[in-house]
């Protein structure tokens, strides 16, 4: 009996030990499965990391390219602005646009003419090294201490004239357009390029009688500057 009991105890011990062994194996497998499952997101995360890095790199590259494009655009604009100034000569070069003439930019001359009852021809040339523009307007011509100013001898305004080198502009002054014997005798006139000219010049003309004077526009041909009427 005791032998059978001992045998039964051994069998129970073996069964319990087998059950514990199986339980331990199952726990080990479960733990291993859990670890693999937990490792999967990590692997997924590792796989996502290159993608994110690539996206970040792409963003960085785009910003750099954009900055370079902006830099190139600015440089080109600056170059075009520099090349775009001045007047095109037609041979790929540009010349500075001439400034407006002032009386001190001009060499002046006057002479008396007999046409149209007698008048004063004013001639104007740019001084050496100067290029300037006479506006499409009457020259300002004044007489005497009271500054009597000549009115227009022509109905239409002329064209602007660029003075440079030997180019000469002419204007004709009739000092006495009124009928009768009135007027005042003078021997000089004050000439300026427009009313805003800061440095008008005084030109000797000999003795003249001034009464309602008139002046023509600027012309490039002397005979076009006769103040008829």
HELIX and SHEET records of a PDB file:
HELIX    1   1 UNK A    2  UNK A   83  1                                  82    
HELIX    2   2 UNK A  103  UNK A  105  5                                   3    
HELIX    3   3 UNK A  115  UNK A  117  5                                   3    
HELIX    4   4 UNK A  222  UNK A  225  5                                   4    
SHEET    1   A 2 UNK A  87  UNK A  88  0                                        
SHEET    2   A 2 UNK A  94  UNK A  95 -1                                        
SHEET    1   B 3 UNK A  99  UNK A 100  0                                        
SHEET    2   B 3 UNK A 132  UNK A 134  1                                        
SHEET    3   B 3 UNK A 161  UNK A 163 -1                                        
SHEET    1   C 5 UNK A 106  UNK A 113  0                                        
SHEET    2   C 5 UNK A 119  UNK A 126 -1                                        
SHEET    3   C 5 UNK A 168  UNK A 174 -1                                        
SHEET    4   C 5 UNK A 214  UNK A 215 -1                                        
SHEET    5   C 5 UNK A 151  UNK A 152  1                                        
SHEET    1   D 4 UNK A 148  UNK A 149  0                                        
SHEET    2   D 4 UNK A 140  UNK A 143 -1                                        
SHEET    3   D 4 UNK A 184  UNK A 192 -1                                        
SHEET    4   D 4 UNK A 201  UNK A 210 -1                                        
END                                                                             
